[in-house]
Each structure stands twice: as C-alpha cells, then as structure tokens.
Amino acid sequence: MGKEKSKKRRRSSTSADSSSSSSSSDSEREKRKLRKLKKKLKKEQKRTEKLLKKKIKEEKKKMKKKRQSEQEDNFEDGPAADIPIELMEKSKAMAPMTKEEWEQRQSVIRRVLDEESGRYRLIKGDGEVLEEIVPRERHKQINKQATQADSAFFQSQTVDKKMGY
C-alpha cells in the first residue's frame, strides 16, 4: 500500500520541466549574487561605522584634554569666577568618601573627656569607643577620678534643680 502512494507522487520529467529548471537555476544564481552583494555592503557599513566611532572617540579625548588644560589655566589664576568657593566646598562635602579618606579618618584616635563619668575615653574615627588596657594601679586611679567627677556632676545637677525651685 505504501509503495502505491510513492508511485503516485512521482512526476515524470518533461521538456517543459527542464526549461523551467534552467530558468530557476538562473534566478538562484542571481539571488546568490544579491546575497553576496548585501553581505559586502553590510561589511563596508560596519567598517565605516567603526571608523566613525573611532574618530568620535579621538575627538572626545581631544576635547577633554582641551577642557582640562583650560581648567588648569583657570585654576592657576584662581577658582572659576562663576562658582563660589562655598558652593565648591559644599559639593566636596556632599560627595562620597573614597576608601583612602575613610581609612585616614578611622586611623585617628583621640582622647575625649566624658563629663558625666569623668572618664577619658579613646574615640576612633567617627565615634567608635576603644578600650584602653592599663595596669591595675592605673585602673584604680581612673576609677577614683571617675567617681569624684561623677559625684561633682551629680551635685551640680541637683544644685541647679534646687536653685530653679
């Protein structure tokens, strides 16, 4: 049954078919030529685009260098006249810190007096409290001073309340 169907589907080649096949091969050749030409055109367009982009980049670099040299010239004469100094400083303050600036700020350790307790505290950078390691005698001395300062602070607060009463 399958063989009969395959026989029905076959076509016999005639002279009309052969003439149409030759004309179809000519049209195929033309199509291939067109495709090749299109590919060449696209390649050339890409090349020209690349060249244009390259030229644009070079021009931008030249403009940037020119601006930088102009800014350096202006900077030698003084800050730009149209931008006030306060605004420049404010914009610098609003800009995020670089890692180096942050590390430099954090490396600063200062000794600050706590008025309530009378203790000196080690403060690192922007406010981290560090623990100071001291010998036992010095620790007793610190506690004595802190207790005296704490009592003085407490008395000053209560005296102020009595006076206001």
Backbone as ProteinMPNN parsed JSONL, in Angstrom:
{"seq_chain_A": "MGKEKSKKRRRSSTSADSSSSSSSSDSEREKRKLRKLKKKLKKEQKRTEKLLKKKIKEEKKKMKKKRQSEQEDNFEDGPAADIPIELMEKSKAMAPMTKEEWEQRQSVIRRVLDEESGRYRLIKGDGEVLEEIVPRERHKQINKQATQADSAFFQSQTVDKKMGY", "coords_chain_A": {"N_chain_A": [[0.82, -1.191, 0.0], [1.967, 1.25, 0.798], [3.846, 1.519, -1.206], [2.387, 2.05, -3.489], [1.452, 4.639, -3.056], [3.793, 6.121, -3.154], [4.482, 5.823, -5.766], [2.477, 7.238, -6.993], [3.072, 9.818, -6.328], [5.354, 10.516, -7.683], [6.803, 12.386, -10.346], [6.917, 12.681, -13.829], [9.639, 13.676, -15.819], [9.597, 16.268, -18.092], [10.147, 18.023, -21.128], [9.342, 20.633, -20.736], [9.587, 20.895, -18.039], [12.379, 20.792, -17.754], [13.246, 23.134, -18.98], [12.158, 25.011, -17.286], [13.587, 24.447, -15.057], [16.157, 25.266, -15.708], [15.803, 27.995, -15.937], [15.077, 28.53, -13.362], [17.439, 27.951, -12.045], [19.037, 30.008, -12.958], [17.763, 32.189, -11.744], [18.302, 31.503, -9.129], [21.062, 31.813, -9.074], [21.236, 34.557, -9.431], [20.015, 35.392, -7.079], [21.883, 34.478, -5.201], [24.075, 36.067, -5.906], [23.012, 38.563, -5.233], [22.757, 38.22, -2.454], [25.455, 37.969, -1.752], [26.365, 40.502, -2.473], [24.883, 42.064, -0.706], [25.964, 41.199, 1.732], [28.592, 42.136, 1.436], [28.063, 44.859, 1.361], [27.045, 45.259, 3.957], [29.335, 44.625, 5.469], [31.052, 46.69, 4.684], [29.593, 48.86, 5.644], [29.738, 48.349, 8.385], [32.492, 48.635, 8.782], [32.826, 51.368, 8.128], [31.245, 52.458, 10.146], [32.701, 51.687, 12.413], [35.064, 53.123, 11.97], [34.049, 55.731, 12.101], [33.15, 55.776, 14.781], [35.6, 55.501, 16.052], [36.865, 57.863, 15.281], [35.169, 59.686, 16.529], [35.619, 59.061, 19.24], [38.314, 59.826, 19.431], [38.054, 62.569, 18.981], [36.532, 63.265, 21.217], [38.391, 62.715, 23.245], [40.325, 64.632, 22.604], [38.832, 66.966, 23.087], [38.355, 66.694, 25.811], [40.954, 66.801, 26.87], [41.54, 69.389, 26.111], [39.66, 70.828, 27.626], [40.576, 70.173, 30.205], [43.118, 71.342, 30.205], [42.334, 74.006, 29.962], [40.957, 74.305, 32.369], [43.056, 73.933, 34.162], [44.545, 76.185, 33.558], [42.728, 78.157, 34.392], [42.627, 77.504, 37.056], [45.131, 78.137, 37.941], [44.997, 80.893, 37.825], [43.111, 81.283, 39.732], [40.119, 80.132, 41.465], [37.257, 79.287, 39.423], [35.382, 82.068, 38.317], [32.627, 82.101, 38.2], [31.716, 80.138, 39.946], [31.058, 79.991, 43.302], [33.242, 79.799, 46.187], [32.221, 78.682, 48.532], [30.187, 77.048, 47.572], [31.647, 75.179, 46.13], [33.091, 73.936, 48.181], [30.966, 72.878, 49.635], [29.909, 71.048, 47.807], [32.02, 69.258, 47.694], [31.897, 68.287, 50.264], [29.507, 66.937, 50.19], [30.004, 64.876, 48.499], [30.669, 61.356, 48.156], [32.896, 59.572, 50.375], [36.221, 58.544, 49.607], [37.879, 55.358, 49.731], [40.435, 55.606, 50.774], [40.278, 58.101, 52.083], [38.406, 57.47, 54.062], [39.768, 55.461, 55.511], [41.91, 56.97, 56.443], [40.589, 58.758, 58.1], [39.529, 56.995, 59.982], [41.815, 56.086, 61.174], [42.589, 57.958, 62.999], [42.895, 58.476, 66.408], [41.495, 59.741, 69.295], [41.556, 61.267, 72.561], [38.905, 61.734, 74.652], [37.085, 63.615, 77.03], [34.586, 62.417, 79.119], [32.02, 64.07, 80.435], [30.01, 63.38, 82.262], [30.803, 60.961, 83.522], [33.404, 61.477, 84.089], [35.497, 60.214, 82.977], [38.171, 59.594, 80.703], [37.867, 58.797, 77.391], [38.843, 56.681, 74.69], [38.409, 57.53, 71.425], [37.778, 56.381, 68.251], [38.151, 57.422, 64.964], [35.071, 58.164, 63.616], [33.574, 57.824, 65.92], [33.721, 55.373, 67.26], [34.158, 53.677, 70.255], [37.057, 52.877, 71.957], [38.7, 50.379, 73.893], [40.898, 50.874, 76.528], [43.861, 49.436, 77.602], [45.178, 49.14, 80.754], [47.471, 49.133, 83.601], [46.733, 47.592, 86.847], [46.98, 49.411, 89.05], [46.785, 51.899, 87.776], [44.2, 51.619, 86.827], [42.681, 51.63, 89.197], [43.191, 54.224, 89.99], [42.002, 55.657, 87.883], [39.308, 54.915, 88.266], [38.863, 56.136, 90.774], [39.141, 58.858, 90.126], [37.042, 59.038, 88.292], [34.849, 58.497, 89.914], [34.909, 60.692, 91.654], [34.508, 62.778, 89.784], [32.02, 62.03, 88.855], [30.42, 62.327, 91.101], [30.683, 65.079, 91.502], [29.457, 66.042, 89.17], [26.857, 65.074, 89.567], [26.142, 66.511, 91.883], [26.223, 69.095, 90.857], [24.076, 69.005, 89.123], [21.899, 68.565, 90.881], [22.026, 70.803, 92.532], [21.496, 72.823, 90.716], [18.821, 72.235, 90.184], [17.654, 72.737, 92.677], [18.078, 75.451, 92.929], [16.554, 76.461, 90.841], [14.066, 75.87, 91.847]], "CA_chain_A": [[0.0, 0.0, 0.0], [2.878, 2.381, 0.853], [4.541, 1.636, -2.483], [1.485, 2.645, -4.466], [1.405, 6.09, -2.827], [5.039, 6.728, -3.609], [4.43, 5.838, -7.222], [1.558, 8.299, -7.422], [3.66, 11.133, -6.069], [6.439, 10.781, -8.628], [6.46, 13.105, -11.569], [7.793, 12.372, -14.956], [10.264, 14.901, -16.279], [9.301, 16.574, -19.479], [10.985, 19.087, -21.667], [8.885, 21.891, -20.124], [10.183, 20.928, -16.71], [13.813, 21.06, -17.856], [13.423, 24.544, -19.313], [11.856, 25.786, -16.088], [14.665, 24.225, -14.09], [17.302, 26.087, -16.074], [15.479, 29.377, -15.606], [15.094, 28.638, -11.907], [18.832, 27.976, -11.606], [19.494, 31.367, -13.23], [17.238, 33.067, -10.692], [19.045, 31.143, -7.911], [22.38, 32.459, -9.193], [21.026, 35.992, -9.196], [19.743, 35.553, -5.646], [23.172, 34.313, -4.505], [24.854, 37.285, -6.156], [22.42, 39.627, -4.411], [23.131, 37.973, -1.06], [26.87, 38.317, -1.602], [26.472, 41.959, -2.525], [24.335, 42.578, 0.554], [26.965, 40.921, 2.769], [29.688, 43.087, 1.232], [27.56, 46.169, 1.765], [26.983, 45.28, 5.426], [30.709, 44.674, 5.967], [31.551, 48.048, 4.457], [28.889, 49.742, 6.579], [30.315, 48.128, 9.712], [33.823, 49.268, 8.788], [32.687, 52.818, 8.203], [30.737, 52.778, 11.487], [33.832, 51.562, 13.339], [35.944, 54.264, 11.746], [33.386, 56.917, 12.64], [33.201, 55.691, 16.241], [36.982, 55.752, 16.449], [37.102, 59.304, 15.114], [34.404, 60.376, 17.58], [36.355, 58.868, 20.492], [39.5, 60.676, 19.377], [37.602, 63.955, 19.149], [36.15, 63.437, 22.623], [39.63, 62.78, 24.021], [40.924, 65.944, 22.354], [38.012, 67.961, 23.78], [38.571, 66.514, 27.247], [42.28, 67.341, 27.155], [41.45, 70.84, 25.951], [38.953, 71.33, 28.819], [41.454, 70.032, 31.367], [44.155, 72.373, 30.133], [41.672, 75.276, 30.263], [40.678, 74.329, 33.8], [44.328, 74.144, 34.848], [44.875, 77.6, 33.383], [41.836, 78.907, 35.27], [42.963, 77.184, 38.441], [46.329, 78.913, 38.271], [44.55, 82.261, 38.049], [42.199, 81.249, 40.87], [38.935, 79.335, 41.124], [36.388, 79.869, 38.404], [34.677, 83.227, 38.864], [31.187, 81.896, 38.267], [31.379, 79.181, 41.01], [31.549, 80.473, 44.592], [34.07, 78.869, 46.958], [31.366, 77.961, 49.49], [29.478, 76.005, 46.828], [32.621, 74.137, 45.801], [33.367, 73.201, 49.416], [29.757, 72.124, 49.986], [29.799, 69.9, 46.897], [33.031, 68.287, 48.121], [31.423, 67.672, 51.499], [28.383, 66.061, 49.868], [30.485, 63.744, 47.704], [31.027, 60.211, 48.994], [34.306, 59.449, 50.731], [36.973, 57.454, 48.99], [38.337, 54.375, 50.718], [41.63, 56.172, 51.417], [39.832, 59.133, 53.02], [37.752, 56.806, 55.188], [40.813, 54.812, 56.309], [42.674, 58.018, 57.109], [39.74, 59.279, 59.164], [39.389, 55.969, 61.018], [43.094, 55.852, 61.839], [42.772, 58.982, 64.032], [42.365, 58.103, 67.726], [41.602, 60.91, 70.176], [41.147, 61.06, 73.944], [37.814, 62.676, 74.91], [36.585, 63.575, 78.4], [33.153, 62.232, 79.297], [31.733, 64.944, 81.575], [29.159, 62.711, 83.242], [31.531, 59.964, 84.312], [34.737, 61.976, 84.412], [36.481, 59.321, 82.359], [38.667, 59.877, 79.372], [37.614, 57.649, 76.52], [39.532, 56.692, 73.405], [37.428, 57.52, 70.345], [38.424, 56.114, 66.969], [37.46, 57.898, 63.766], [33.804, 58.882, 63.716], [32.829, 57.626, 67.163], [33.871, 54.051, 67.864], [34.846, 53.773, 71.544], [38.052, 51.825, 72.122], [39.034, 50.025, 75.27], [42.311, 51.098, 76.805], [44.399, 48.462, 78.552], [46.067, 49.817, 81.711], [47.778, 48.296, 84.761], [45.751, 47.602, 87.938], [47.1, 50.656, 89.83], [46.23, 52.982, 86.962], [42.759, 51.384, 86.756], [42.122, 52.119, 90.46], [43.292, 55.691, 89.956], [40.973, 56.115, 86.936], [38.008, 54.756, 88.913], [38.761, 57.163, 91.811], [38.88, 60.136, 89.441], [35.708, 58.966, 87.698], [33.87, 58.596, 90.999], [34.898, 62.092, 92.09], [33.891, 63.591, 88.73], [30.607, 61.652, 88.786], [29.731, 62.958, 92.237], [30.653, 66.521, 91.234], [28.439, 66.253, 88.144], [25.564, 64.832, 90.2], [25.868, 67.653, 92.772], [25.929, 70.283, 90.041], [22.72, 68.833, 88.587], [20.908, 68.713, 91.954], [22.077, 72.193, 92.978], [20.792, 73.595, 89.689], [17.394, 71.981, 90.347], [17.222, 73.413, 93.907], [18.093, 76.892, 92.652], [15.411, 76.735, 89.958], [12.865, 75.51, 92.573]], "C_chain_A": [[0.867, 1.26, 0.0], [3.581, 2.613, -0.459], [3.674, 2.327, -3.517], [1.437, 4.166, -4.306], [2.651, 6.758, -3.349], [5.078, 6.792, -5.124], [3.558, 6.976, -7.715], [2.21, 9.681, -7.294], [4.771, 11.483, -7.055], [5.927, 11.495, -9.859], [7.406, 12.677, -12.673], [8.374, 13.676, -15.457], [9.986, 15.081, -17.754], [10.218, 17.676, -19.931], [10.597, 20.438, -21.07], [9.493, 22.042, -18.735], [11.664, 21.29, -16.783], [14.072, 22.519, -18.184], [13.135, 25.414, -18.083], [12.956, 25.616, -15.047], [15.874, 25.074, -14.424], [17.033, 27.553, -15.737], [15.478, 29.563, -14.088], [16.523, 28.661, -11.391], [19.445, 29.356, -11.866], [19.018, 32.321, -12.136], [17.942, 32.776, -9.353], [20.415, 31.817, -7.914], [22.266, 33.952, -8.88], [20.785, 36.271, -7.709], [21.03, 35.444, -4.837], [24.038, 35.55, -4.667], [24.351, 38.442, -5.302], [22.809, 39.467, -2.943], [24.575, 38.369, -0.806], [27.062, 39.83, -1.58], [25.97, 42.601, -1.229], [25.333, 42.382, 1.689], [28.122, 41.911, 2.677], [29.289, 44.48, 1.71], [27.543, 46.301, 3.287], [28.372, 45.385, 6.025], [31.272, 46.091, 5.84], [30.886, 49.037, 5.416], [29.468, 49.601, 7.983], [31.682, 48.784, 9.825], [33.714, 50.775, 8.939], [32.165, 53.25, 9.572], [31.866, 52.716, 12.512], [34.769, 52.751, 13.201], [35.344, 55.543, 12.319], [33.435, 56.936, 14.167], [34.592, 56.013, 16.749], [37.302, 57.245, 16.368], [36.385, 60.098, 16.207], [35.121, 60.261, 18.919], [37.581, 59.773, 20.545], [39.131, 62.137, 19.593], [37.212, 64.236, 20.598], [37.379, 63.56, 23.503], [40.289, 64.151, 23.86], [40.173, 67.038, 23.114], [38.257, 67.897, 25.287], [39.92, 67.092, 27.658], [42.255, 68.865, 27.088], [40.77, 71.464, 27.174], [39.842, 71.276, 30.051], [42.534, 71.104, 31.356], [43.562, 73.747, 30.431], [41.391, 75.397, 31.754], [41.959, 74.56, 34.592], [44.75, 75.601, 34.744], [44.032, 78.464, 34.308], [42.21, 78.691, 36.733], [44.207, 77.939, 38.887], [45.957, 80.358, 38.576], [43.698, 82.358, 39.309], [40.992, 80.425, 40.492], [38.054, 80.065, 40.123], [35.511, 80.952, 39.025], [33.184, 82.965, 39.036], [30.769, 80.907, 39.361], [31.938, 79.701, 42.335], [32.299, 79.383, 45.359], [33.213, 78.042, 47.91], [30.646, 76.797, 48.8], [30.415, 74.851, 46.482], [32.92, 73.278, 47.027], [32.169, 72.337, 49.813], [29.617, 70.9, 49.099], [30.824, 68.838, 47.246], [32.568, 67.557, 49.372], [30.294, 66.686, 51.221], [28.822, 64.823, 49.087], [30.843, 62.584, 48.621], [32.534, 60.131, 49.218], [34.965, 58.341, 49.934], [37.444, 56.527, 50.1], [39.542, 54.923, 51.483], [41.241, 57.229, 52.446], [39.213, 58.5, 54.259], [38.786, 56.156, 56.098], [41.628, 55.845, 57.086], [41.882, 58.58, 58.294], [39.629, 58.285, 60.319], [40.691, 55.744, 61.781], [43.35, 56.87, 62.96], [42.101, 58.521, 65.328], [42.571, 59.306, 68.64], [41.055, 60.567, 71.555], [40.134, 62.152, 74.294], [37.325, 62.485, 76.341], [35.074, 63.429, 78.393], [32.781, 62.985, 80.567], [30.912, 64.251, 82.645], [29.949, 61.772, 84.128], [32.908, 60.447, 84.732], [35.837, 61.111, 83.826], [36.917, 59.871, 81.004], [38.463, 58.619, 78.536], [38.428, 57.807, 75.23], [38.468, 56.545, 72.312], [38.176, 57.382, 69.029], [37.546, 56.659, 65.845], [36.206, 58.679, 64.06], [33.016, 58.575, 64.973], [32.932, 56.258, 67.792], [34.692, 54.192, 69.145], [35.786, 52.582, 71.673], [38.322, 51.585, 73.601], [40.534, 50.189, 75.457], [42.768, 50.097, 77.86], [45.429, 49.175, 79.414], [46.387, 48.859, 82.864], [46.752, 48.495, 85.887], [45.785, 48.916, 88.724], [46.476, 51.825, 89.078], [44.703, 52.848, 86.874], [42.071, 51.89, 88.03], [42.106, 53.642, 90.479], [42.204, 56.271, 89.031], [39.599, 56.03, 87.581], [37.797, 55.81, 89.997], [38.405, 58.51, 91.185], [37.466, 60.154, 88.872], [34.634, 59.112, 88.771], [33.772, 60.031, 91.486], [34.2, 62.983, 91.056], [32.393, 63.307, 88.645], [29.832, 62.317, 89.92], [29.638, 64.468, 92.034], [29.572, 66.847, 90.201], [27.039, 66.101, 88.747], [25.175, 66.012, 91.09], [25.52, 68.893, 91.955], [24.516, 70.2, 89.468], [21.672, 69.062, 89.663], [20.885, 70.137, 92.454], [21.321, 73.071, 91.996], [19.28, 73.426, 89.842], [16.874, 72.711, 91.567], [17.142, 74.925, 93.656], [16.872, 77.287, 91.803], [14.098, 76.529, 90.665], [12.41, 76.653, 93.341]], "O_chain_A": [[0.561, 2.225, -0.7], [3.889, 3.752, -0.809], [4.172, 3.105, -4.332], [1.388, 4.897, -5.296], [2.583, 7.844, -3.925], [5.649, 7.72, -5.696], [3.858, 7.606, -8.729], [1.919, 10.591, -8.07], [5.085, 12.66, -7.228], [4.82, 11.265, -10.344], [8.568, 12.352, -12.428], [7.67, 14.685, -15.514], [10.126, 14.154, -18.552], [10.997, 18.199, -19.134], [11.458, 21.304, -20.915], [9.862, 23.135, -18.308], [12.149, 22.036, -15.933], [15.049, 23.087, -17.694], [13.794, 26.432, -17.869], [13.224, 26.521, -14.256], [16.556, 25.557, -13.52], [17.935, 28.268, -15.301], [15.837, 30.63, -13.589], [16.8, 29.326, -10.393], [20.277, 29.823, -11.087], [19.783, 33.161, -11.661], [18.153, 33.682, -8.547], [20.87, 32.327, -6.89], [23.089, 34.521, -8.163], [21.283, 37.252, -7.158], [21.251, 36.216, -3.904], [24.654, 36.026, -3.713], [25.134, 39.198, -4.726], [23.147, 40.441, -2.271], [24.896, 39.009, 0.195], [27.822, 40.363, -0.771], [26.561, 43.556, -0.726], [25.531, 43.277, 2.511], [28.577, 42.454, 3.684], [30.06, 45.18, 2.367], [27.968, 47.316, 3.838], [28.584, 46.137, 6.976], [31.886, 46.616, 6.769], [31.539, 49.941, 5.936], [29.667, 50.592, 8.686], [31.997, 49.411, 10.836], [34.402, 51.386, 9.756], [32.583, 54.278, 10.103], [31.976, 53.586, 13.376], [35.215, 53.318, 14.199], [36.043, 56.34, 12.944], [33.72, 57.967, 14.776], [34.752, 56.709, 17.751], [37.926, 57.811, 17.266], [36.929, 61.064, 16.742], [35.225, 61.242, 19.655], [37.857, 60.406, 21.565], [39.824, 62.857, 20.311], [37.518, 65.297, 21.141], [37.422, 64.4, 24.402], [40.75, 64.753, 24.83], [40.786, 67.925, 23.709], [38.352, 68.928, 25.953], [40.022, 67.789, 28.667], [42.873, 69.543, 27.909], [41.223, 72.482, 27.697], [39.865, 72.213, 30.848], [42.827, 71.705, 32.39], [44.207, 74.569, 31.082], [41.565, 76.467, 32.338], [41.956, 75.295, 35.579], [45.248, 76.186, 35.706], [44.542, 79.391, 34.937], [42.112, 79.61, 37.546], [44.331, 78.332, 40.047], [46.528, 80.977, 39.474], [43.587, 83.437, 39.891], [40.838, 80.05, 39.33], [38.101, 81.289, 39.996], [34.968, 80.779, 40.116], [32.549, 83.542, 39.918], [29.584, 80.832, 39.684], [33.152, 79.84, 42.482], [32.023, 78.195, 45.196], [33.444, 76.844, 48.079], [30.512, 75.711, 49.363], [30.021, 73.686, 46.536], [32.995, 72.053, 46.933], [32.335, 71.206, 50.271], [29.246, 69.828, 49.577], [30.548, 67.646, 47.115], [32.811, 66.36, 49.529], [30.141, 65.702, 51.945], [28.091, 63.834, 49.024], [31.276, 62.806, 49.752], [33.332, 60.556, 48.383], [34.341, 57.326, 49.625], [37.405, 56.888, 51.277], [39.657, 54.728, 52.693], [41.792, 57.262, 53.546], [39.466, 58.945, 55.379], [38.7, 56.279, 57.32], [41.989, 55.622, 58.241], [42.444, 58.842, 59.358], [39.634, 58.675, 61.487], [40.669, 55.263, 62.914], [44.24, 56.662, 63.784], [40.908, 58.218, 65.352], [43.68, 59.83, 68.749], [40.203, 59.691, 71.699], [40.45, 63.34, 74.242], [37.167, 61.359, 76.812], [34.365, 64.204, 77.752], [33.18, 62.587, 81.661], [31.106, 64.515, 83.832], [29.789, 61.781, 85.349], [33.513, 59.878, 85.641], [37.006, 61.284, 84.171], [36.153, 60.508, 80.279], [38.844, 57.52, 78.939], [38.662, 58.917, 74.754], [37.725, 55.563, 72.281], [39.084, 58.156, 68.727], [36.348, 56.384, 65.789], [36.261, 59.74, 64.683], [31.876, 59.024, 65.092], [32.267, 56.008, 68.797], [35.786, 54.756, 69.129], [35.377, 51.431, 71.522], [38.185, 52.481, 74.434], [41.333, 49.709, 74.654], [42.121, 49.94, 78.895], [46.406, 49.733, 78.916], [45.663, 47.888, 83.083], [45.992, 49.464, 85.87], [44.733, 49.476, 89.031], [45.742, 52.631, 89.649], [43.994, 53.854, 86.849], [41.007, 52.506, 87.959], [41.142, 54.265, 90.924], [41.565, 57.267, 89.372], [38.803, 56.962, 87.466], [36.692, 56.331, 90.141], [37.5, 59.208, 91.643], [36.771, 61.167, 88.957], [33.623, 59.78, 88.554], [32.671, 60.537, 91.708], [33.394, 63.841, 91.416], [31.593, 64.209, 88.397], [28.721, 62.809, 89.718], [28.617, 65.071, 92.361], [28.85, 67.832, 90.353], [26.147, 66.903, 88.47], [24.03, 66.466, 91.064], [24.623, 69.652, 92.323], [23.836, 71.219, 89.344], [20.65, 69.692, 89.395], [19.812, 70.646, 92.778], [20.583, 73.968, 92.404], [18.535, 74.386, 89.646], [15.771, 73.256, 91.529], [16.22, 75.586, 94.134], [16.249, 78.322, 92.036], [13.071, 76.968, 90.149], [11.398, 76.566, 94.037]]}, "name": "protein", "num_of_chains": 1, "seq": "MGKEKSKKRRRSSTSADSSSSSSSSDSEREKRKLRKLKKKLKKEQKRTEKLLKKKIKEEKKKMKKKRQSEQEDNFEDGPAADIPIELMEKSKAMAPMTKEEWEQRQSVIRRVLDEESGRYRLIKGDGEVLEEIVPRERHKQINKQATQADSAFFQSQTVDKKMGY"}
